[in-house]
């Protein structure tokens, strides 16, 4: 295969990249303690999600694409609004790293 696009903007390693259900958006998670939302057609970063105090290992979209969940080595998972970039909920209390997140069908 041929490389169609390179997404540049993170300051450290990227740990995961996921398409939204409609393939219009990509979310990436990075060791720079952020997640970024990209326009999949242009490769432009449209939002940077920053609030984690540790590496972000994973990020994914809800099935309707309106929410993003992130997992971090700061022992939290966070829920974000894709359109505003606002953290709408923090899930704390884990004893160790949170290394993955996912949504179930009918999630939002």
C-alpha positions in Angstrom: 0.0 0.0 0.0 0.8 3.6 -0.4 0.8 6.3 2.3 -2.2 8.5 1.7 -1.6 11.0 4.5 0.7 11.8 7.4 -0.8 13.4 10.5 1.7 15.7 12.1 1.2 17.6 15.4 1.9 15.4 18.4 5.1 16.1 20.3 5.7 12.4 21.3 4.9 8.9 20.2 1.4 8.2 19.0 -0.1 5.1 20.8 -3.3 4.7 18.9 -5.3 6.1 15.9 -9.0 5.4 15.3 -11.5 6.4 12.6 -15.0 7.5 13.6 -17.9 5.5 12.4 -18.5 7.8 9.4 -14.8 7.9 8.5 -14.8 11.7 8.5 -12.7 12.0 11.7 -9.6 10.4 13.2 -8.7 10.5 16.8 -5.1 9.9 18.0 -3.7 9.2 21.5 -0.1 10.2 22.4 2.6 10.0 25.0 2.5 13.9 24.8 -0.5 13.6 27.2 -3.0 14.6 24.6 -5.4 13.3 22.1 -6.0 15.0 18.8 -9.1 15.0 16.5 -8.3 15.2 12.8 -10.3 15.9 9.7 -9.8 12.6 7.8 -10.2 14.3 4.4 -7.7 17.1 4.9 -5.4 15.8 7.7 -6.0 19.1 9.6 -6.0 18.9 13.4 -9.3 20.4 14.5 -9.1 19.8 18.3 -6.5 19.0 20.8 -7.8 17.3 24.0 -5.6 18.1 26.9 -6.3 17.4 30.6 -4.5 14.1 31.4 -1.5 14.2 33.7 0.0 11.1 32.1 0.6 9.4 28.7 -2.6 8.8 26.7 -2.6 5.2 25.6 -6.0 5.0 23.7 -8.8 7.0 22.3 -12.0 6.2 20.5 -15.3 7.7 19.2 -18.8 6.8 20.4 -20.9 5.1 17.7 -22.6 8.5 16.9 -19.2 10.2 16.7 -20.2 13.0 19.2 -18.1 11.8 22.1 -14.5 10.6 22.5 -13.2 8.5 25.3 -9.5 8.5 26.3 -7.5 6.2 28.6 -4.4 7.4 30.4 -1.5 6.4 32.6 -2.7 9.0 35.1 -5.2 6.3 36.2 -8.2 8.0 34.6 -10.4 7.7 31.6 -12.1 10.9 30.3 -15.1 11.6 28.1 -14.9 14.5 25.7 -17.3 16.4 23.4 -15.9 16.1 19.9 -17.3 19.5 18.8 -16.1 21.6 21.7 -13.1 19.7 22.9 -14.5 20.0 26.5 -13.9 17.2 29.0 -17.4 16.3 30.2 -16.5 13.6 32.6 -13.5 12.1 34.3 -13.6 8.5 35.5 -11.1 8.3 38.4 -10.4 5.7 41.1 -8.4 3.2 39.2 -5.4 1.7 41.1 -3.2 1.7 38.0 -2.9 2.7 34.4 -6.0 2.8 32.2 -4.8 1.3 28.9 -7.9 1.0 26.8 -11.4 2.4 26.3 -14.4 1.5 24.1 -18.0 2.2 23.6 -20.8 -0.3 23.3 -23.6 0.0 20.7 -26.3 2.5 21.7 -23.8 4.3 23.8 -24.6 7.9 23.5 
